[in-house]
Amino acid sequence: MDIYNPYTLKKIGEIREFSREEVREAVDKAYENKEKMKNLSVSKRYNILLRIANEIKKRKEEFAKLLAIDAGKPIRQARVEVDRAIKTFRLSAFYTKELRGEVLEDDEKLIIAKREPIGLVGAITPYNFPLNLSAHKIGPALAVGNVVLHHPSPKAPLVCVELAKIIEESLKKYGVEGYYLLTGYGDVVGDELVVNDKVNMISFTGSTKVGEQIIKKAGFKKVTLELGGVNPNFVLSDADIDRAVERLVKGSFLYAGQVCISVGVIYVDESIYDKFIKKFVERVKTLKVGDPLKEETDVGPVISLEHANWVKELINKALEEGGNILVGGKVEKTLVYPTVIEVDKDNILCKTETFAPVVPVVKLSEEEMLELNFEFGLHSGVFTRDINKALSFAQKLEFGGVVINDSSLYRNDSMPFGGVKKSGLGREGVRYSIEEMSYIKSIVISK
């Protein structure tokens, strides 16, 4: 497979395209190592994960530059992702020693409830955070003693290839094979992991469309899905406007809006709408667009020409439905310039995950905001100085995360993370992923 830089559109490498038969062979090999990984001691798992984190840290700038050319991520943002991946593997190491069962007593029995690794975990990861979102699946899986079969997105796989080398060397040091990198296309590699009976769990991050297909095909295996959403953010009448502007600009345009919890739509109370919009548009105009390798770049390319063209069509559709561009709207090859569009609440942009630096803004009253219904339920944000309003919105909103006085983009790598409705199943966040990737076994002993 040829791999291209999304900014220059030039070829930057090649990776192996696995066939379905090769994936089956890899699954069989992984199955042979299942028992060995399960029996790996806590201290060895801890040392392996800590070594992975340390090796990534030694190569931080190399990984950051690879993220910039492989995924088109602005270099300053790329460094943040590398730091987060290091933290995620360190957290995974920490939780290997925090795994606890419990002892229950009956009159004539002693019951030990303990966590066991689920077995073979198929980890299917996306292009937008190829390093840290891989860490969020691989780290917890290894922490509890699973074998990992990792299928990265073919759109940005080179970072995962370098990560794989570190993981394999770290496992080899302790004489085990517990990780397999399977590159190629999702309809072959990912599909085989989903349907293969020897795979015990699928942990998938990606689109709702693919997530739905996985659910239908997976059979009797556990599935966790971290899908997308149109993440609403609400600016209430008493909000700190300057704070809201700063947080929402970052939340809308970080990594060109290619984050599953990016700001999807901003609802602004009508009493402060004009003041908010003026400041928001002025701030957006200061963002620098261009080469992700340049330190000053705020917004780089979207992942492909196909996606950029789709976004352009979506902008045109939004305008046909009455939208009004306040800033941006320009698309040059894979560069989509930061775009703010004034729309009504029924516009296509309020219902579609653009995965691009395009944000619709809607003027509503606070009462109208609370009457809205949402098909997705990943993250949301609420800006207000009133604790009662904050709690009222948090109670009403059916989302996996409600962030008060920051945008929907906020995520801490240790917090429970995931959505409801069409935004996913299960939770990530290191400790919560460990729970998802294990099962509770009850051992009953007669006295």
N, C-alpha and C positions, 0 to 999 in steps of 0.2 A: 504494500500500500504506500502511495506517495503522500507525504505530509507537507502542507503549505502554511507559510506565515500569513495570518489573516490580514495583516497590514500591507505588506509588500506584495502578497499573492505569489511569492516565489517559493519554489520547492526547498524545504529545509531538511528533509530526511525521508527515510523509508522504514517501515516496520513490517513484521510478518503478519499476513492475513491467515488466521487459523481456519481450517476446514471443520465441518461438523464432526467428522471422524476423529480429527486431532483433539477436539474438545472432549470427546468421549474418552479418549485415551488418557487425557489429563485428569478427568474426573476419576477414572479407575485408579490411576496412580495416587491421587489424593486420598481415595478411599482406603488404600493400603496403609497410609500414614495416619489415619484417623485415630487409632488406638494409641499410637506413640505420642501424638500431640496431646491427647486427653490426659495421658499419664505424666506429661512434662511437669516438673515441680514448680511451685509458685515462685521460688527464687529465680529459677531459670527463665520463666516467662517475664518476670520483672526485669531481669538483666537484659534480655533480648529487646524489650520495648525501650528501655532506657538507652541502649546502644543505638537503636534506630534514630531516636531523637537527637542524640549527640552527633551522629554522622551527618544528619541533615544540617545541623547547626554549623558544622565545619564547612559545609558547602553552600551556605545560605545565599551568597551573591550569585553563585552559579545557578542554583534553583530559581532565583528571582528572574534572572535574565532568560532562562528557559521558559518560564511562564510568560514573559513578555513576547517572545517570538513564537511560541507554540500556541498560546491562548489569546494573545493580543492584549494582555493585561498591563496597564501602565506600571512602570517599574516601581514607583513608590507603593502602589497597592499590592504589587507582587511580593515585595518584602514583607508586608503585613501578613499575607497568606502563608509565607514560609514560617514566620514566627508562630502563627496559629497552629500549623501542622506540628511543629516541635512541641508546643504545649499539649496538643491532643495526644501525642504518643506518650508524653510524660504523665499525663492524667491517666492514660490506660495502664501504664506501669504502676502508678499509685493504687489503682483499684484492683490490681491482681491481689494485693495484700489486704484488701477491704472486703473481699467476698466472704460472706458469712451465711451460714445456715442457722437452724435453731433446733432445740431439743424440746420435745413435748412429752409429757408423762401421762399414761393411762394407768389404771389400777394394776394391770398385770403386764403392761407393755412399755417399752421405751421407744419413742418415735424420733428419728433423726431426719430432719428435712434439710437437704443440701442441694446446691446448684451444680448442675452438670453441663458440660458444653453440648450444644445442639448437634455438632458434627461437622458437616461440610457446609460452609457458607458461601453462596454465590454473591459476590459484591459487584454491583453494576453501577459505575460512577459516571458523572457528567463532565462536560468540558469546562464549565465556568469556574469551578474551584477544584481542578484536577488533583492538586496535592492535598489540601486540607480535607476535602470530602472523601478522598480515599483513606486518609488517616482516620476519619470518623467511623469507617467500617472495618478497616484492617486492625487498628489498635484494639478496640474492644473485643473483636473476634479472637485475636491471639491471646488477649488477657485472660479469657476464660478457657482457653485450650482447644479452640476450633481450628480446622484447616480452612484456608481462604482460597477461593478461586476468583480472581479479580479480572473483571472485564471493563477496561476504561473506554471512554468515548473515543471513536476513531478521529474526532475533530481536533483533539488536543492530547495525544497519548504519550508524547516524548518525556514529559515530566514523570509519568507513571513508570516508564521504562527505567529511568534513573533511580526512582524510589525502589523499584523491584530489586535492583542490584543490591541496594543497602539491606533490604529485608532478607533476601536470600543469604547474603553473607552473614548476617546476624544470626539467622536460624542455623546455618551450617556450623557455626562456631560451637553450637550445642548439640550437633549431630542429628538434627531433625529437618524434615521437609514439611513445612506447614503453609507454604504460600506458592501460588501458581499464577503467573500473569498470562492472560489469554487475550491477545489483541486481534482485532478484526471488526467485522460488522455485526450490529446487534441482531439482525434477522437470522444470523447463523450462530455466533458465539453466545450471545445473550439468550437466544431462544433455546439453545441446547441446555444451558444451565437451568433454565426455567422448567423444562419438561423432563430432565433427567432424574430418575427416581433415587439415585444415590446422593443427590444434593438435598440437604435437609432444610435449607432456608435460603430465601432470596432477599437481599437487602438492596433496594433499588432507589436511586435518586434520578429524577428525570421528568418527562412530560406526563400529564394525566392520561393522554391517549395510550401511551405505552404501558403505563401502570395498570390501566383497565385490561389490556391484553394479557399482562402477566397474571392478574387475578384469575382470568378465565382458563389459563393454561397450566397453572402451577400444581394443581392436584393437591395431594396430602402433604404439603410442605408449608412451613411457616413463611409468611411474606410480610415485610415492612416496606412501605412506600413513602418516600418523601417527594411529593409532587409540587406543582406550582400553584399559582393563584393570582388573582387580581387584588392586590393588598390595599385596602382602603386606609386612608389617613385623614383624620378629622381635626380641623383647626376651629376651636370653639370661640365664642365671642370674647372670653376673658383670657385668651391665650397670650403668652409672651411671643409677640410676632417675630421679633428678631431671632429668638431661639428656634421658633418653628421654621423660619426661612432657612436658617443655616442647616438644621438637621434634615429638612426635606429636600434641599438641594443635594446634599450628600446621598440621601436615601434614594433619590430618583436617578442619579447619574453616575454613581460609583460603578466602575467596570462597565461603562456604557449601558447601565440598566440590566445587565445580564446576571442578575442574582434572583433566586426564587422568592426572596422576601423584599425585593426592591419596591419602592412606592409605586403602586399601580394606578391610583387615582387619589386626588386631593379634594376633599369636600371642605369648603370654607364657609363659615357663618356669614350671612349676607351683611351683617352690621360692620364687619371688618374686612370684607372682601377686597375692596378697592385698595386699601392700604397694604394688605398682604400681597396682592398681585403685583403692585408696583415694585415692592422690595424684592419679591421672589424673582421677577423677570430681570431686574437689574443685577442680581447676584448670578443668575444663570449666564448672563452675557459675559461675565468675567472668566468663565471656564475655558481652558485651553484644550483644543482638539488637535490630535495628530499622532505622531510616532510614539508608541508605547515605551520605547527605550529612552526617550528624553525625560529628564527629571521634571521638567515643567508641565508635562502632559497630564491633564485631568481626565480626559475622555479619549479613549483609543477606538479601534474598530470594533464592529460586531464580528461574530465568528466567521461569517462567510458572505459571499456575494448574493447567494440565494436568500439568506436571511435579510440582508439589507434591502433587496428588491421587494421582499414580502412586507417589510416595515413601510417602505415607500407607498405601496398599494394601500396599506392600512391607514396611513395618514390621509391619503386622497379620499378614502371611504369616509373617514371621520369628517372631512371637510364637506363632502356631499351631504352628510347628515346635519349640517349646520354648524360645524366646528369653526373656530376662529384662531388662527395661529398668532400667538403673542410674541414668540421668539423661535428661531430655528426653522425646521422644516426641510432643510437642505440635506441631500444624500449624495455623497461622492464615493463611488466604489463601495468599500466596506465602512466608510466613515458616515455615521448618522449624527448630524450635529444636534446638540441638546435642544429639545423641542418641547415647548409648553403650548398646549391647545385648550382654549376655553370651550367647553362643551356643556350639553345638558345631561341629566342623569341617565338617559336612555341611549346615549351615543355608544357606538361599537367599542370605543376605547375603554369604556367603563366596564366592559364585559370580556375583554380579551387581554391575555397576558402577552405583552409586546416583546418582552425580553430585549429591550432597546432603550436608548436614552430619550424616551418620549413619555411625557406625563400629561394626562388630562386634568383640568381643574374645573370644579363644579361649584356654583353658588347655591347654597341651601340654608334654610333655618335649622337650628339644632333639633327641633321637633321632627323635621323632615328627614334629617340624618338617621334618627332612631327608628324610622319607619322603613328604611331600606332593607332589602333582602339580598343575600349573597349566595351565589352558587358554590363558591370556593370558601375555604376557611383556614388559611395558613397563618399569616400575621396581619396585624392592624396596628395603627398608631393613633393616639389621642393627645391633643395639646390643650391643656386647660390649667388654670391656677386653682380651680375649685375641686376639692377632694370628693365632694358628693357627686359632681358631674363625672369625674374620673371613674368612680365606682359604678355609677349608673351605666356608663358606656361599657365598662369592663364586664358587667353582669349581662348586658344585652347582647354583646357581640359574640357570635358562635365561631370562635377562632382558636387555633392552637396557642396563639400568643397575642396578648394585648399589651402594647408598650405605651406607657404614659410619659408624655413630654420628651419623647424621642420618636424617630420614625420607625416604621415596620421593619427597616433594615437591621435593627439591633439584634444581635445574637451573641451570647456568651457560650463558649465551647463546652462548658460543663452543665449548662441548663438543659432541661428537657425540651426537645425541639421536634415539631411535626405539626401536621394539620388535621382538620376534620373535613367531613363531606368529601368533595372531589379533590381535596388537597393532600390526602394521604391516609395511611394506617400505621399505627405504632409510633414510637418515639426514638429519636437519636439524642446525642449528648452522652458522653462516655459511659457514665454509670447506667443510664437508661438503656443504652445500646447493649451493654453487658447483660442486662436483664432480658432483653429481647432475644439475645443470641444464646440463651441458656434455658434449661428447664429445671423444675424442682422435682427431685426424686425423694420419696419418702421411704426410709429404711426402718422397718418395724422389728424390734427385738423383744422376744418374750423373756420375762424376768424369771 
